[in-house]
Amino acid sequence: MDPPPSSTSSVPQLTVSRSLEDEGDFPAALGTTTTPPALYYMGSTEPVAIPKVPAVLQNLRKRSALTESASRLCIVLVGLPGRGKSFIGRKLGTFLNWRGARCKVFNVGKYRRDVVGMGTADFFKTTNSTSTNIREQVAQMALDDMFEWLEEPIRNMAETDDYRDVQDSVAIFDATNSTRARRDMIQRQCAERHFDVGVVFVESICDDKDLLEENFRQKIKISPDFAGMPFNEALKDLKARVKNYEDVYETLDDDGVSYIKVFNLSAKILANQIFGRMSKVIIPCLMAWNIGSRPIWLCRAGETDEDNSKKSPNVSGTYKSSRSQNARLSERGRLFRSRLRDFVRDRGTKWLKEQEGSYTPSIGKVDEPASPSGPAKTFDYDERLATPPPSP
């Protein structure tokens, strides 16, 4: 008679006697004696001999180098003029500050205007050695201020000897950064600092003609470089500036660095070597933004049969409505639904007609149209209900 099973363990024991060399599909170089079937059926909490594959270890080392536990990050914007870099920089800064990080945008164009004033397209010619030196100097000024700002929390902590709360600091370096030499210089200076600074490049690429025209229109409208210039003259100067940059532009193609490419302002995103905690935060934001304008209405839910039901205190002693998510609309709620439909249809149709009337098919033929303006409209629930329905 077979002996009874041991009371100390109810899990069947698996004895492994063959090595990987016995399995023709697995190389002997993996260096483990666990058979593939045993390894495959093991539970997630059981110890498993992990094969030491050189290629895997090498990739993990690269990933570790790109995922340092640094509380400072430098986001370097890359792209030709009129590609939405400053738009991306401002949006990222607002989002990261809202998220709790300490964030600031360093716009090299502002430094340039503070030094030499407004610059025409001739100032950006690569054959103009004088202006090239000035642009390099103002870029270095912005970098120095950026590093000073990133180092500020470290100095404050050293003075107070309090290192408990280290707030994330994210600097956004807003410039064309159109050449590989400029980007290498930025990365080298970040690496030479005595405090860790992660670097992520964000390149904005735009080849959609309609989107590019809208970008040009927005840049001419808000950029101080074109203040007071007629629209057609400003457009001609901007296109000449873009041509000067296109002659020397080098796109990001070094897969050894961390970068994100944004195509047509979020139509497509390409991420390379993005592993860091803060780096991964910005990708969903870059995918969500656009420069289009549209009406947005905020509306509360319609009245339901349960809204006027008896309320009872909950466990905390406060009163809470018993309204459920599947509650049916009351008579007033159904009337509100119909009125809301009419409101959105009427206002939406009016807005579409306004957009069609102010749209410029070709940006180079007419001057900038005036943007429609007017006071914001509020949809009042009770006022709309008081309006009698239209006659059938």
Beta strands, then each sheet from edge to edge (+ up, - down):
strand 1: 72-78
strand 2: 102-107
strand 3: 169-174
strand 4: 198-205
strand 5: 259-263
strand 6: 268-272
strand 7: 312-313
strand 8: 319-320
sheet 1: 2+ 3+ 1+ 4+ 5+ 6-
sheet 2: 7+ 8-
end
